[in-house]
């Protein structure tokens, strides 16, 4: 099961290191376990916000480490159109039990220019399917971004993001999708497919 999805604008290099990352979209999945006391809504929101922020920082760090090991000509801007992401850098890391999650989780991530998309998964989750899900979600998220100015300043259309997650990651369950379903979804959302 996927516990959360995070879309991050990674931030650039500043004078004293890296500029802070900015969470563009975050969605938590799952309900409290049966038998758990009902959570305080304000405290639960704060806990989830802290979890998402911790994942976003770690994903940003992973992307910066990968980018620093690549050629300096690597692109760090947001692509203007949804392109094929076969060669987009990706990776996976784990967060041990404790802070921010009470149990161990795996975080597969995908970097697309100045953006990164990550899933927070249970340890027994299929990582190949997680990477495939990221590669399916990324171009569809890119098509719903609105560039504010050249570079990494973007806004995400929340209705589009919500619809994407309802179709491609319902209730945190990754799906095996056929090509016909993906084409219909892309046509419904007005996404041009890369050739």
C-alpha positions in Angstrom: 0.0 0.0 0.0 1.1 3.5 -0.7 0.9 5.7 2.4 1.6 9.0 0.7 2.5 10.8 -2.5 4.7 13.9 -2.6 5.4 16.2 -5.6 8.3 18.5 -4.7 9.8 21.6 -6.4 13.4 20.8 -5.3 14.8 24.3 -5.1 18.1 25.4 -6.5 21.5 26.1 -5.1 21.7 29.1 -2.9 24.8 30.9 -1.5 25.0 28.6 1.5 23.9 25.3 -0.1 20.5 24.5 -1.4 17.3 26.6 -1.4 14.5 24.9 0.5 12.2 22.5 -1.3 8.5 23.3 -1.8 5.8 20.7 -1.6 3.5 21.2 -4.6 1.2 18.3 -3.9 0.9 15.9 -1.1 -1.7 13.2 -0.4 -1.8 10.8 2.5 -3.6 7.5 2.2 -4.9 5.0 4.7 -7.0 5.1 7.9 -5.9 4.6 11.5 -5.6 1.0 12.5 -8.6 -0.7 14.2 -8.3 -0.4 17.9 -6.3 2.8 17.8 -7.8 5.7 19.8 -9.5 8.3 17.6 -6.8 10.9 16.7 -7.1 14.6 17.5 -7.7 16.2 14.0 -5.4 19.1 14.5 -2.6 16.9 15.9 -3.1 14.4 13.1 -2.8 17.1 10.4 0.4 18.4 12.0 1.9 14.9 12.2 1.1 14.2 8.5 2.5 17.6 7.5 5.7 16.8 9.4 5.9 13.4 7.7 5.5 14.9 4.3 8.1 17.6 4.9 10.6 15.0 6.1 10.0 12.9 3.0 10.3 16.0 0.8 13.6 17.0 2.3 15.0 13.5 2.0 13.9 13.2 -1.7 15.4 16.7 -2.4 18.7 15.5 -0.8 18.7 12.3 -2.9 18.1 14.3 -6.1 20.9 16.8 -5.3 23.3 14.0 -4.6 22.4 12.3 -7.9 22.7 15.6 -9.8 26.1 16.4 -8.3 27.4 13.1 -9.5 26.2 13.7 -13.0 27.6 16.0 -15.7 27.2 19.7 -14.8 25.0 20.2 -18.0 22.2 18.2 -16.4 18.9 20.1 -16.7 17.3 21.5 -13.6 14.4 23.4 -15.0 10.8 22.2 -15.2 10.1 20.8 -18.7 7.6 22.8 -20.7 5.7 19.8 -22.0 5.1 16.2 -20.9 7.9 14.2 -22.4 8.9 10.6 -22.4 10.5 9.8 -19.0 12.2 6.6 -19.8 15.6 8.0 -18.9 14.5 10.2 -16.0 16.7 9.5 -12.9 15.0 7.6 -10.1 15.9 5.8 -6.9 14.6 4.4 -3.7 15.6 4.9 0.0 14.1 3.6 3.2 13.2 5.5 6.4 13.7 3.4 9.5 11.0 3.0 12.1 10.6 5.9 14.5 10.7 9.4 13.1 8.7 10.4 11.0 6.8 7.1 10.5 6.2 4.6 13.3 7.3 1.7 11.1 9.8 1.3 8.3 8.8 2.6 4.9 10.3 2.6 1.4 10.4 5.8 -0.7 10.8 5.3 -4.5 11.3 8.6 -6.3 11.6 10.0 -9.8 13.3 13.3 -10.7 12.0 15.4 -13.6 14.1 18.5 -14.0 13.5 20.7 -10.9 10.7 18.5 -9.8 10.6 15.2 -7.9 7.8 12.8 -7.4 7.9 10.2 -4.6 5.7 7.5 -3.1 5.9 6.4 0.5 5.2 2.7 0.5 5.0 -0.2 2.9 8.2 -2.3 2.9 6.6 -5.3 1.1 5.3 -3.2 -1.8 6.3 -4.0 -5.4 9.0 -1.5 -6.2 8.9 -2.2 -9.9 5.2 -1.3 -9.9 6.0 1.8 -7.8 8.5 3.0 -10.3 6.1 2.3 -13.2 3.4 4.2 -11.3 5.7 7.2 -10.8 6.6 7.2 -14.5 2.8 7.1 -15.3 2.0 9.9 -12.9 4.9 12.3 -13.7 3.9 13.3 -17.3 0.3 13.7 -16.2 1.3 15.9 -13.3 3.6 17.9 -15.6 0.7 18.6 -18.0 -1.3 20.1 -15.1 1.5 22.5 -14.0 1.3 26.2 -14.8 4.7 27.9 -15.1 4.8 31.2 -13.3 8.1 32.2 -14.9 11.0 30.5 -16.6 12.6 28.1 -14.1 11.1 26.2 -11.3 8.3 28.5 -10.1 5.1 26.5 -10.8 1.6 26.0 -9.6 -0.3 22.8 -9.7 -4.0 22.7 -10.6 -5.5 20.9 -7.6 -8.6 19.6 -9.4 -6.4 17.9 -12.0 -4.1 16.4 -9.4 -7.1 15.1 -7.4 -8.5 13.5 -10.5 -5.2 11.9 -11.4 -4.8 10.3 -8.0 -8.4 9.1 -8.0 -7.8 7.3 -11.4 -4.2 6.2 -11.1 -3.7 5.7 -7.3 -7.2 5.1 -5.8 -7.0 4.9 -2.0 -3.3 4.4 -2.2 -3.5 1.2 -4.3 -1.1 0.9 -7.3 -2.8 -0.5 -10.3 -1.7 -2.6 -13.3 -3.2 -0.5 -16.2 -3.6 -1.4 -19.8 -2.7 1.0 -22.6 -6.3 1.6 -23.6 -7.2 2.9 -20.1 -4.1 5.2 -20.1 -5.0 6.6 -23.5 -8.6 7.2 -22.5 -7.4 9.0 -19.3 -4.9 11.1 -21.3 -7.6 12.0 -23.9 -10.0 13.0 -21.1 -7.3 15.3 -19.5 -6.1 16.7 -22.9 -2.6 15.3 -22.6 -0.7 14.8 -25.8 1.2 11.6 -25.8 4.9 11.5 -26.6 5.8 9.6 -29.7 
